Amino acid sequence: MSKIFTRTFRVRWGELDPSGTVSPANYLRYVVETAWDWGVAIGWDANYSQNPDIFWLIREVEIRFLRPLRHNDEFGLTIWLVNWQRVRGTRCFELTRKDTGEVIAQGTQQIVCVDAKSGRPTSPPDDVNEVLRLDDPRVFPFVRFPKIAAVENLFVTQRQVEWMDLDVYEHVNNVIYVNYAEEAAAQDFAARGWSPVKLAEAGLSVVTKRVHVQYLSIAEWGETLNISTHPLEVKETGGSRYVGITRADGSAVAECILDWELVDRQSGEARSLPDGLR
């Protein structure tokens, strides 16, 4: 049994986005897969995780992308618990290349133990902290999702939840919200005159550097979601944007912040923003 768990992956072709690198959502798939394997390694197999009394929810996740991953790259993903306070815990994760040890990405997750009958947060079994507690864990900086003030002139799209968006619990998979957010950003750029096609023709690419997601409620098949986005900050070579996901009645589903940078598609070097993206 290990309180720090590592799993090795090899990047598959289907995990790449149009830029030829692993898409942000797939990084989070790697994290979830590793967490499940970690549970099996310490005796918490699928039956434990799906027992009739409790289940676990991811409330927030933040990940910073430091180096790109490409087809056939091999890397290790390491995950560990930082702390647990009553019903909520924090775990950190890190991706490193197998050949060089270079750090690819780092992040944190906020997880909650939930009572299956009431749907309310509850304290986990007594053995959780003893099994996972580290005396001096390595900690990455983390701040709770900020409160974003309402603004006018939002760019808004709609999305109907499709069958392919669901996981085994029959609600939208956590990683899918990142896809929703990136699509809203791409649509906003296109409305400003810089579609993915035009960016490619100019030899440019918009690269996500950080994702911070807060999950607020569960979305299910057939629901229509309003996805709104607006810039939070614009710099010389990139910026930060907010994406809010709500239902038609205005109830919140998820919130996301994307930090992004404009880069040269060949060299990967940052480029100054053209008119229309400033």
C-alpha positions in Angstrom: 0.0 0.0 0.0 1.3 3.5 -0.9 0.1 6.9 0.3 1.7 8.3 -2.8 0.5 6.6 -6.0 2.0 6.7 -9.5 0.6 5.3 -12.8 2.3 5.4 -16.2 0.5 6.4 -19.4 1.4 6.6 -23.1 -0.3 9.3 -25.1 -2.7 7.8 -27.7 -3.6 9.4 -31.0 -7.2 10.0 -30.1 -6.2 12.1 -27.1 -4.7 14.9 -29.3 -6.5 18.0 -30.3 -6.1 19.9 -33.6 -2.8 21.4 -32.4 -1.3 17.9 -32.2 -1.0 18.0 -28.4 -3.1 16.4 -25.7 -6.3 18.4 -25.0 -6.8 19.9 -21.5 -9.8 17.6 -20.8 -7.7 14.5 -21.4 -5.3 15.6 -18.7 -8.2 15.4 -16.3 -9.1 12.0 -17.6 -5.7 10.8 -16.7 -6.1 12.2 -13.2 -9.5 10.5 -12.7 -8.1 7.2 -14.1 -5.1 7.3 -11.7 -7.4 8.1 -8.7 -9.5 5.0 -9.5 -6.4 2.8 -9.7 -5.1 4.3 -6.5 -8.3 3.3 -4.8 -7.9 -0.3 -6.0 -4.3 -0.4 -4.8 -5.3 0.5 -1.2 -8.3 -1.8 -1.2 -11.0 0.7 -2.2 -12.1 -1.0 -5.4 -15.2 -0.1 -7.5 -17.5 -1.8 -5.0 -16.2 0.3 -2.2 -16.5 3.5 -4.1 -20.0 2.7 -5.2 -21.3 1.4 -1.8 -24.8 2.3 -0.8 -23.8 4.6 2.0 -21.3 7.2 0.6 -19.8 8.4 -2.6 -17.1 11.0 -3.6 -17.5 14.2 -5.6 -15.0 16.5 -7.1 -15.9 20.0 -6.2 -13.0 21.9 -7.7 -10.0 21.1 -9.9 -7.2 23.4 -11.0 -4.4 22.3 -13.3 -1.4 24.3 -14.8 0.1 23.1 -18.1 3.8 23.6 -18.2 4.9 21.5 -21.2 2.9 19.9 -24.1 2.3 16.2 -24.5 2.4 14.6 -27.9 1.6 11.3 -29.5 3.4 8.3 -27.9 4.9 10.4 -25.1 5.2 8.3 -21.9 4.7 10.0 -18.6 4.0 9.2 -14.9 1.1 10.7 -13.0 1.5 10.9 -9.3 -1.3 11.7 -6.8 -1.4 12.1 -3.1 -3.7 13.5 -0.3 -2.6 16.8 1.2 -5.3 17.2 3.9 -8.7 16.2 5.1 -11.0 18.4 7.2 -14.3 16.9 8.2 -16.1 16.3 4.9 -13.7 17.8 2.4 -10.2 17.0 1.3 -7.4 18.3 -1.0 -5.3 16.1 -3.2 -2.4 17.1 -5.4 -1.2 15.6 -8.6 1.8 15.9 -11.0 2.7 14.7 -14.4 6.3 14.1 -15.4 8.0 12.7 -18.5 9.3 9.1 -18.1 12.5 9.8 -20.1 13.6 13.1 -18.7 11.7 13.6 -15.5 10.5 17.0 -16.8 7.4 18.3 -15.2 4.5 18.5 -17.6 1.6 19.6 -15.4 0.6 20.1 -11.8 -2.7 20.6 -10.1 -5.0 20.1 -7.1 -8.5 18.7 -6.6 -11.0 19.5 -3.9 -13.1 16.4 -3.1 -16.1 15.9 -0.8 -17.5 12.8 0.8 -21.3 12.7 0.4 -24.0 10.6 2.1 -25.8 8.7 -0.6 -29.2 8.8 1.0 -29.4 12.5 2.0 -27.1 13.9 -0.7 -25.4 16.0 1.9 -21.7 16.1 2.8 -20.7 13.7 5.5 -17.5 12.6 7.3 -15.9 9.6 5.6 -15.1 6.3 7.4 -12.7 6.5 10.3 -9.9 4.7 8.4 -9.6 7.3 5.5 -7.2 9.6 7.2 -5.0 6.8 8.6 -4.8 5.1 5.2 -3.9 8.3 3.3 -2.4 10.8 5.7 1.2 12.0 4.9 3.2 13.6 7.7 4.7 16.3 5.4 3.0 16.3 2.0 4.2 18.4 -0.9 1.6 21.1 -1.5 0.9 23.2 -4.6 -0.5 26.7 -4.2 -4.3 26.7 -4.4 -7.0 29.3 -3.9 -10.7 28.6 -3.9 -12.7 29.6 -7.0 -13.1 33.4 -6.9 -16.5 35.1 -7.0 -16.9 36.7 -10.5 -18.9 39.8 -10.7 -21.7 40.0 -13.3 -20.9 41.9 -16.5 -22.8 43.0 -19.6 -22.1 42.0 -23.2 -21.5 38.3 -22.5 -20.9 35.9 -25.4 -23.5 33.2 -25.0 -24.0 29.8 -26.7 -26.3 26.9 -25.9 -25.5 23.3 -25.6 -27.8 20.3 -25.2 -26.4 17.5 -23.1 -25.8 14.5 -25.3 -25.5 10.8 -24.5 -21.8 10.9 -25.2 -21.3 13.5 -22.5 -22.5 11.2 -19.7 -20.5 8.9 -17.5 -21.5 5.7 -15.7 -23.5 7.7 -13.1 -25.6 9.0 -16.0 -24.6 12.7 -15.5 -22.2 14.9 -17.4 -18.6 13.7 -16.8 -16.5 16.3 -15.0 -14.0 16.6 -17.8 -16.7 17.4 -20.4 -17.2 20.8 -18.8 -13.7 21.7 -19.9 -14.7 20.9 -23.5 -17.8 23.0 -23.1 -15.6 26.0 -21.9 -13.0 25.7 -24.6 -15.7 25.5 -27.3 -17.3 28.7 -25.9 -13.9 30.4 -26.0 -13.4 29.2 -29.6 -16.8 30.5 -30.7 -16.1 33.9 -29.0 -12.7 34.2 -30.8 -14.5 33.3 -34.1 -17.1 36.0 -33.5 -14.2 38.5 -33.1 -12.9 37.4 -36.5 -10.4 34.8 -35.4 -11.9 31.4 -36.0 -9.7 28.2 -35.6 -9.3 28.1 -39.4 -8.0 31.7 -39.6 -5.7 31.1 -36.7 -4.3 28.0 -38.4 -3.8 29.9 -41.7 -1.9 32.5 -39.8 0.3 29.8 -38.2 -1.1 30.6 -34.8 -2.7 28.5 -32.0 -4.5 29.4 -28.8 -3.1 27.3 -26.0 -4.7 26.8 -22.6 -2.2 27.3 -19.8 -4.4 26.8 -16.8 -7.9 25.5 -16.1 -9.8 26.1 -12.9 -13.3 24.5 -12.6 -15.9 24.6 -9.9 -18.7 22.0 -10.1 -22.0 23.3 -8.6 -24.7 20.9 -9.6 -25.2 17.8 -11.8 -26.4 18.1 -15.4 -28.2 15.2 -17.1 -29.1 14.0 -20.6 -31.4 16.3 -22.6 -30.9 19.4 -20.5 -30.2 22.6 -22.4 -27.3 24.6 -20.9 -26.5 28.2 -21.4 -22.7 28.8 -21.7 -21.6 32.4 -21.3 -18.0 33.7 -21.4 -16.2 37.0 -21.1 -12.6 38.1 -20.8 -11.2 38.7 -17.3 -7.8 40.0 -18.3 -6.0 40.6 -21.6 -2.2 40.8 -21.8 0.3 41.2 -24.6 0.3 37.5 -25.6 -2.8 36.0 -24.0 -5.2 36.5 -21.2 -7.8 34.9 -18.9 -11.5 34.3 -19.4 -14.5 33.3 -17.3 -17.0 30.7 -18.5 -20.3 30.2 -16.7 -22.6 27.2 -17.3 -26.2 27.5 -16.2 -29.6 26.0 -17.0 -32.5 27.8 -18.6 -33.9 28.8 -15.2 -30.5 30.4 -14.3 -29.4 27.7 -11.8 -25.6 27.2 -11.8 -24.1 24.0 -13.1 -20.3 24.9 -13.3 -17.9 27.7 -13.5 -14.5 27.8 -15.2 -11.5 30.1 -15.6 -9.2 29.5 -18.6 -5.8 31.1 -18.8 -4.6 31.1 -22.4 -1.7 32.2 -24.6 -1.3 32.8 -28.4 1.6 30.8 -29.8 3.4 30.0 -33.0 2.1 26.7 -34.2 5.6 25.5 -35.3 7.9 26.9 -32.6 5.4 27.0 -29.7 6.8 30.5 -28.8 4.4 33.2 -27.6 3.1 35.8 -30.1 1.6 39.2 -29.6 -2.2 39.3 -29.9 -3.5 40.6 -33.3 -6.3 43.1 -33.6 -9.6 41.6 -32.6 -8.1 39.5 -29.8 -6.9 42.4 -27.6 
